[in-house]
Amino acid sequence: MATIFFKINATQEQEVQKLMQKEGYTNKAEFFRFLVKFFKYHSPEEAHLKKATQELTDVLKKLNKKGQLNKSIEEQLSDV
């Protein structure tokens, strides 16, 4: 296993300590290994896509309520 050294500022250290305590991590290595895994499976692109999909869904629902859709809401959201 590789060893990685890096510095964080005092504010970041406080945030890490709070998160570790809240989430039950016993040491920083365990905490940062989790962050790497979390980032791998929850990339910013994935979060952006989910947000954009939800925004589109909301717009379609509003248009449907106003009767401004050419197709039914079920047809518009069939793959969501």
Secondary structure, 3 states (H helix, E strand, C coil): CCCCCCCCCHHHHHHHHHHHHHHCCCCHHHHHHHHHHHHHHCCHHHHHHHHHHHHHHHHHHHHHHCCCCCCCHHHHCCCC
